[in-house]
Amino acid sequence: MKPENIHWNDWVRILIGEVPGSYFIEIVFRMAFIYLLLTISMRLMGKRMASQLNRNELAAQVSLAATIGMPILAPDRGLLPAAVIAIVIVIMARLVSRLSYEDQSFEALTQDDISSMVSDGVMQMKNMRGARVSRERLLEQLRSGGLMHLGQVKRLYIEASGSFTMIKADEPRPGLSIIPLWDSDFEWEQKHLPDQYVCNNCGNPGNHGAKPDQPCDNCKDNNWVKAVE
């Protein structure tokens, strides 16, 4: 459309566009076809398409969304190309899903792998950097599970889908408080142990007794605080 043909008060063009009125009848047919095509495609790609998606499933869904958009609104675009593209997407998604089922190494390559974020009350800083999970994001996840310190955590995993799985310790041990620093009243309600110190960065426990004067052997930080239970 030429710039001189665009007017802010051209309500007919803004609301209806430059298509004949009969095209609105065609839109009903196009939308019904695309809706059916999308429903069948997602059904063929499995139940996961209606749940939390992994990377491959998300890529397939975004590709489907891009495929179905133009035939609905563009009168010069046919429906058959969209159907062909959808068939290719479904075949690729099912192929990747089958190969992932048969070969764990292929699954790890295409969907990433599970990683441990917390092990026996200690944050695994190297794994957190690899998964791009910040310290505050991890502590937020633990607080949402009703925990108050790291000693209550046996394992915290980040799954390939990006969700977290937590296993609580059967017998909690002293650990680093995860209460925000600004909530000092609540933080001081916790029982602080006078002879047990943990790394303030990762929760790694130090030796019993005096406050350690050497860097943490897990994260190399040299800030030690009293453990809580």
C-alpha positions as CSV (number, residue, x, y, z in Angstrom):
1,M,0.0,0.0,0.0
2,K,1.3,3.4,-0.9
3,P,1.8,5.9,1.9
4,E,-0.5,8.5,0.4
5,N,-3.3,5.9,0.6
6,I,-3.0,5.6,4.4
7,H,-5.4,7.8,6.4
8,W,-6.0,7.6,10.1
9,N,-9.7,8.1,9.7
10,D,-10.2,5.5,7.0
11,W,-12.3,3.2,9.2
12,V,-13.4,1.0,6.4
13,R,-9.8,0.0,5.6
14,I,-8.9,-0.2,9.3
15,L,-11.8,-2.5,10.3
16,I,-12.5,-4.5,7.1
17,G,-9.3,-4.1,5.1
18,E,-9.1,-4.2,1.3
19,V,-10.8,-7.5,0.7
20,P,-14.3,-8.0,-0.7
21,G,-17.1,-8.7,1.7
22,S,-17.4,-12.3,0.4
23,Y,-13.9,-13.0,1.9
24,F,-15.4,-13.0,5.4
25,I,-17.4,-16.1,4.4
26,E,-14.1,-17.7,3.2
27,I,-12.5,-16.8,6.5
28,V,-14.9,-19.1,8.4
29,F,-13.9,-22.0,6.2
30,R,-10.2,-21.2,6.5
31,M,-10.4,-20.9,10.3
32,A,-12.3,-24.2,10.6
33,F,-9.7,-25.9,8.4
34,I,-6.7,-24.4,10.3
35,Y,-8.3,-25.2,13.7
36,L,-8.8,-28.8,12.6
37,L,-5.3,-29.0,11.2
38,L,-3.8,-27.6,14.4
39,T,-5.8,-30.0,16.6
40,I,-4.9,-33.1,14.6
41,S,-1.2,-32.0,14.5
42,M,-1.0,-31.6,18.2
43,R,-2.8,-34.8,18.8
44,L,-0.3,-36.7,16.6
45,M,2.6,-35.1,18.4
46,G,1.5,-36.6,21.8
47,K,0.0,-35.6,25.1
48,R,3.0,-33.5,26.0
49,M,1.9,-30.8,23.6
50,A,-1.0,-30.0,26.0
51,S,1.4,-29.9,29.0
52,Q,4.7,-28.3,29.9
53,L,6.8,-28.5,26.7
54,N,10.4,-29.4,26.3
55,R,12.6,-27.6,23.7
56,N,11.7,-29.8,20.7
57,E,8.0,-29.7,21.4
58,L,8.1,-25.9,21.9
59,A,9.9,-25.5,18.6
60,A,7.3,-27.7,16.9
61,Q,4.4,-25.7,18.4
62,V,6.0,-22.3,17.4
63,S,6.5,-23.6,13.9
64,L,2.9,-24.7,13.7
65,A,1.8,-21.2,14.9
66,A,3.9,-19.6,12.2
67,T,2.5,-21.9,9.6
68,I,-1.2,-21.4,10.4
69,G,-1.2,-17.6,10.8
70,M,-0.8,-16.5,7.2
71,P,-3.5,-18.7,5.5
72,I,-6.1,-17.4,7.9
73,L,-5.6,-13.7,7.1
74,A,-4.0,-13.6,3.6
75,P,-6.5,-14.3,0.8
76,D,-3.6,-15.0,-1.6
77,R,-2.2,-17.8,0.5
78,G,-3.6,-21.3,-0.1
79,L,-4.4,-23.9,2.6
80,L,-2.5,-26.8,1.0
81,P,1.0,-25.4,1.7
82,A,0.1,-25.0,5.4
83,A,-1.1,-28.6,5.5
84,V,2.2,-29.8,3.9
85,I,4.3,-27.8,6.3
86,A,2.2,-29.1,9.3
87,I,2.8,-32.7,8.0
88,V,6.6,-32.1,7.9
89,I,6.5,-30.6,11.4
90,V,4.6,-33.6,12.8
91,I,6.9,-36.1,11.2
92,M,10.0,-34.3,12.5
93,A,8.5,-34.0,16.0
94,R,7.6,-37.7,16.1
95,L,11.0,-38.7,14.7
96,V,12.9,-36.7,17.4
97,S,10.6,-38.1,20.1
98,R,11.2,-41.7,18.9
99,L,15.0,-41.2,18.7
100,S,15.0,-39.7,22.1
101,Y,13.1,-42.7,23.5
102,E,15.5,-45.1,22.0
103,D,18.8,-43.3,22.6
104,Q,19.4,-41.4,25.9
105,S,22.5,-39.7,24.5
106,F,20.4,-38.3,21.6
107,E,17.8,-37.2,24.2
108,A,20.5,-35.4,26.2
109,L,21.8,-33.8,23.0
110,T,18.5,-32.4,21.9
111,Q,16.7,-31.7,25.2
112,D,19.6,-31.2,27.6
113,D,20.1,-33.3,30.7
114,I,19.1,-33.2,34.4
115,S,21.5,-31.3,36.7
116,S,21.9,-31.2,40.5
117,M,21.5,-27.7,42.0
118,V,21.7,-28.7,45.7
119,S,23.4,-31.7,47.1
120,D,23.1,-32.5,50.9
121,G,22.4,-28.9,51.7
122,V,25.2,-27.4,49.5
123,M,24.6,-25.4,46.4
124,Q,26.4,-26.8,43.4
125,M,27.8,-23.6,41.9
126,K,29.4,-25.1,38.8
127,N,26.1,-26.8,37.9
128,M,24.2,-23.6,38.6
129,R,26.4,-21.6,36.2
130,G,26.0,-24.3,33.5
131,A,22.2,-24.2,33.9
132,R,22.2,-20.4,34.1
133,V,20.3,-20.5,37.4
134,S,21.1,-17.6,39.7
135,R,21.5,-18.0,43.4
136,E,18.4,-15.9,44.2
137,R,16.3,-17.9,41.7
138,L,17.3,-21.1,43.5
139,L,16.6,-19.8,46.9
140,E,13.2,-18.5,45.7
141,Q,12.4,-22.1,44.5
142,L,13.3,-23.5,48.0
143,R,11.3,-20.9,49.8
144,S,8.3,-21.7,47.7
145,G,8.6,-25.3,48.9
146,G,8.2,-24.1,52.5
147,L,11.9,-24.5,53.5
148,M,13.8,-22.2,55.8
149,H,17.4,-23.4,55.4
150,L,19.6,-25.5,53.0
151,G,20.1,-28.2,55.6
152,Q,16.5,-29.3,54.9
153,V,17.4,-30.2,51.3
154,K,18.7,-33.6,50.3
155,R,18.7,-33.0,46.5
156,L,17.4,-30.3,44.2
157,Y,17.4,-31.1,40.5
158,I,16.6,-29.0,37.5
159,E,15.0,-31.2,34.9
160,A,15.6,-31.0,31.1
161,S,12.2,-29.2,30.8
162,G,13.4,-26.4,33.2
163,S,11.2,-27.5,36.1
164,F,12.7,-28.2,39.6
165,T,12.4,-31.4,41.5
166,M,13.2,-31.3,45.3
167,I,13.9,-34.2,47.7
168,K,13.8,-33.1,51.3
169,A,16.2,-34.6,53.8
170,D,14.8,-37.2,56.2
171,E,16.9,-35.8,59.0
172,P,17.7,-32.1,58.4
173,R,21.1,-30.9,59.4
174,P,22.3,-27.3,60.2
175,G,22.5,-25.2,57.1
176,L,22.5,-21.8,55.5
177,S,19.4,-19.7,56.2
178,I,17.4,-18.9,53.0
179,I,15.3,-16.2,54.6
180,P,15.9,-12.8,52.8
181,L,18.3,-10.5,54.6
182,W,15.7,-7.7,54.7
183,D,13.4,-9.8,56.8
184,S,15.7,-9.6,59.8
185,D,12.9,-10.2,62.4
186,F,12.0,-13.5,60.9
187,E,15.7,-14.4,60.3
188,W,16.6,-13.9,64.0
189,E,13.7,-16.2,65.1
190,Q,15.7,-19.1,63.7
191,K,18.0,-21.0,66.0
192,H,21.6,-20.0,65.2
193,L,24.3,-22.5,66.3
194,P,27.2,-20.8,68.0
195,D,29.9,-23.4,67.0
196,Q,28.7,-24.3,63.5
197,Y,29.5,-22.1,60.5
198,V,28.5,-22.4,56.8
199,C,29.6,-20.6,53.7
200,N,27.3,-17.6,53.2
201,N,27.5,-18.1,49.4
202,C,26.8,-21.8,48.8
203,G,26.0,-23.3,52.3
204,N,29.1,-25.5,52.5
205,P,29.7,-26.4,56.2
206,G,32.9,-25.5,57.8
207,N,34.7,-27.2,60.7
208,H,33.0,-27.3,64.1
209,G,34.3,-24.7,66.5
210,A,35.9,-21.4,65.5
211,K,34.9,-19.4,62.5
212,P,36.9,-20.6,59.4
213,D,39.6,-18.2,58.2
214,Q,40.1,-19.9,54.8
215,P,38.1,-19.7,51.6
216,C,35.3,-22.3,51.0
217,D,36.6,-25.3,49.1
218,N,33.3,-25.4,47.1
219,C,32.9,-21.9,45.8
220,K,36.2,-20.1,47.1
221,D,34.1,-17.5,48.9
222,N,35.5,-16.4,52.3
223,N,32.3,-15.2,54.0
224,W,31.1,-17.5,56.8
225,V,28.0,-17.2,58.9
226,K,26.4,-19.2,61.7
227,A,24.3,-22.2,60.6
228,V,20.7,-22.5,61.6
229,E,18.5,-25.4,62.3
